Amino acid sequence: MNLTLHHAHPWDLTPREAIALQRDLAPLVRETPLPHPVRTMAGIDVSIRGDRAQAAIAVLRLPDLHLVDEVLWRAEVPFPYVPGLLSFREIPVILPALERLRVRPDVLMTDSQGRAHPRRFGLACHLGVLLDWPTLGVAKTRLTGRHGPLGPEKGARTPLIAPDADETLGMVLRTRANVHPVYVSVGHRMTLADAVELTLACAPRYKIPEPTRQAHRLSRRTG
């Protein structure tokens, strides 16, 4: 699959330069409704062991969540671990994996943050803006923000609010009854309502939506 990079930039940056780049690119994120029903969704996950990163992509068909394509790509870790700068560590490994897909997915779902990020530019935003592709982040843990009480039932939700402003960063969403929630946020070219709807559609049984759950299993593969 051929990729076109928009707003391409160097990856060999210092953390200070990377933060400045996030601030420059964050205003490019678009929260607009999806133009048509989603038929295919790519889940993206990266596992890291030592100095090696392994990017996995699982493409599922909606609504039956049947696996239609998968890719595994290994490379050296290109950036140190710095909180809030995950995209610089993982996207250089994700891009070559995407290029090897046979099926072009309608939407990309990452196991990471989108707008729910201190600079409103998590990995899902960075990837979406670079590719100009509908993208959302579904994270297992909260990076920033505050929220109110959340009901125990599946589908319960409450807004994730910026810690220092009256700004909605994402949605705290329970995808399975009486289980810890996930943190859903826009990456690019969709609304938060779209992101929440897609997350629930992709989580019929487990806490983690099926695209990123299958990508995570693939990313742990050895050999």
C-alpha positions in Angstrom: 0.0 0.0 0.0 1.4 3.4 -1.0 1.5 6.0 1.7 1.6 9.8 1.2 3.2 11.7 4.1 1.8 15.1 4.8 3.9 17.5 6.9 6.8 15.1 6.8 9.6 15.9 9.2 12.8 14.4 10.6 12.6 11.9 13.4 16.0 12.3 14.9 15.0 15.1 17.2 15.8 16.0 20.8 12.9 15.8 23.2 12.7 19.6 23.3 12.5 19.7 19.5 9.9 16.9 19.5 7.7 18.8 22.0 8.0 22.0 19.8 6.9 20.0 16.8 3.9 18.6 18.6 2.8 22.1 19.4 3.3 23.2 15.7 1.3 20.2 14.3 -1.5 20.0 16.9 -3.7 22.8 15.3 -3.8 20.6 12.1 -6.0 18.0 13.8 -9.5 18.0 12.3 -12.6 16.9 14.2 -15.0 16.3 11.4 -17.7 13.6 10.9 -16.8 10.5 9.1 -18.0 10.9 5.5 -19.2 7.3 5.1 -19.8 4.0 7.1 -16.6 2.3 8.2 -16.1 -1.0 6.5 -12.6 -1.9 7.6 -10.6 -0.9 10.7 -6.9 -1.3 11.3 -5.7 -1.9 14.9 -2.1 -0.8 15.5 0.1 -1.9 18.4 3.9 -1.8 19.0 5.8 -4.0 21.5 9.4 -3.2 22.5 12.0 -5.6 23.8 15.3 -4.1 24.5 16.4 -2.1 21.5 14.0 -3.8 19.1 10.5 -2.6 18.3 7.8 -4.8 16.7 4.8 -3.0 15.0 1.7 -5.1 14.4 -1.3 -4.2 12.3 -4.6 -6.2 12.2 -7.2 -5.1 9.7 -10.8 -6.2 10.5 -13.9 -6.0 8.5 -17.0 -4.4 10.1 -19.5 -5.3 11.5 -18.5 -9.0 11.8 -14.9 -8.2 12.9 -13.4 -10.8 10.6 -9.6 -10.5 10.1 -8.8 -9.6 6.5 -5.1 -8.6 6.7 -2.2 -8.5 9.1 1.4 -7.3 9.1 4.3 -7.6 11.4 7.4 -5.3 11.1 10.5 -5.3 13.2 13.1 -2.5 13.5 15.4 -0.8 16.0 13.8 1.5 18.5 14.4 5.0 17.1 13.7 7.2 20.1 14.2 7.0 23.9 11.2 6.6 26.2 9.9 10.0 27.2 6.4 10.4 28.6 4.2 12.3 26.0 6.5 11.5 23.1 5.4 8.0 22.3 4.8 8.8 18.6 8.5 9.5 18.0 9.3 6.1 19.4 6.6 4.1 17.5 5.5 5.9 14.3 8.8 5.3 12.4 8.2 1.6 13.0 4.4 1.8 12.2 4.8 3.5 8.8 6.8 0.6 7.1 4.3 -1.8 8.5 1.4 0.1 7.0 3.1 0.1 3.6 3.0 -3.7 3.6 -0.8 -4.0 4.0 -2.7 -5.4 1.1 -6.1 -4.0 2.3 -6.4 -0.2 2.7 -8.4 0.3 6.0 -11.0 3.1 6.3 -9.9 4.0 9.8 -6.8 3.5 12.0 -7.2 2.6 15.7 -4.1 3.0 17.9 -3.4 1.6 21.3 -2.5 5.1 22.5 -3.8 8.7 23.1 -5.2 11.1 20.5 -6.3 14.5 21.7 -6.2 13.2 25.3 -2.6 14.4 25.6 -0.9 17.3 27.4 -0.3 19.0 24.1 -3.4 17.7 22.4 -1.2 15.6 20.0 -0.8 12.0 21.0 0.3 9.2 18.7 -3.1 8.9 17.1 -3.1 12.6 16.2 0.4 12.5 14.9 -0.2 9.4 12.7 -3.5 10.8 11.4 -2.1 14.2 10.5 0.9 12.7 8.8 -1.3 10.4 6.7 -4.4 12.6 6.5 -6.3 9.5 7.6 -9.2 9.0 10.0 -7.7 7.9 13.2 -8.7 7.4 16.9 -6.8 6.5 20.0 -8.1 4.0 22.5 -5.8 3.9 25.5 -5.9 1.6 28.5 -4.6 4.2 30.9 -5.2 8.0 31.4 -2.3 10.3 30.5 -4.0 13.6 31.4 -7.4 15.0 32.4 -10.1 14.5 35.0 -13.6 13.0 34.9 -16.7 12.4 37.0 -18.3 9.2 38.2 -18.8 6.3 35.7 -21.6 3.8 35.8 -20.7 0.1 36.0 -22.6 -1.0 32.9 -21.2 -1.6 29.4 -21.5 1.6 27.4 -21.3 3.9 30.4 -19.3 7.0 29.6 -18.2 10.4 31.0 -16.2 13.2 29.4 -12.5 13.4 30.0 -11.8 17.1 30.8 -8.6 19.0 30.6 -7.0 19.5 34.1 -6.6 23.2 33.6 -9.5 24.2 31.3 -13.1 23.5 30.5 -12.1 21.5 27.4 -13.2 17.9 26.5 -10.2 15.8 25.6 -11.9 12.5 25.1 -14.3 10.0 26.6 -13.9 7.6 29.5 -15.8 4.6 28.2 -16.7 1.2 29.8 -16.5 -1.4 27.1 -17.3 -4.3 29.5 -19.5 -4.2 32.6 -17.7 -3.9 35.9 -14.3 -3.7 34.2 -11.9 -0.7 34.1 -12.7 1.7 31.3 -10.7 2.7 28.3 -9.9 6.3 27.3 -11.1 7.2 23.8 -10.0 10.3 21.9 -10.0 11.7 18.4 -6.8 11.3 16.4 -7.9 13.0 13.1 -10.8 13.4 10.7 -13.6 12.1 13.0 -15.7 13.4 15.9 -15.5 12.1 19.4 -19.0 10.6 18.9 -17.7 8.7 15.9 -14.7 7.5 18.0 -16.9 6.3 20.8 -19.4 4.5 18.4 -16.5 2.7 16.6 -14.9 1.7 19.9 -18.1 0.1 21.1 -18.8 -1.6 17.7 -15.4 -3.2 17.9 -15.7 -4.4 21.5 -18.4 -7.1 21.6 -16.7 -9.3 24.3 -13.5 -7.8 25.7 -12.4 -4.6 27.3 -9.9 -3.9 24.5 -11.5 -3.3 21.1 -10.9 -6.2 18.7 -8.6 -4.4 16.2 -6.1 -3.4 18.8 -6.6 -6.6 20.8 -5.6 -8.7 17.8 -2.8 -6.3 16.9 -1.4 -6.6 20.5 -1.5 -10.4 20.3 0.3 -10.2 17.0 2.9 -7.8 18.3 3.9 -10.2 21.0 4.8 -12.9 18.5 8.4 -14.1 18.5 10.5 -15.8 15.9 
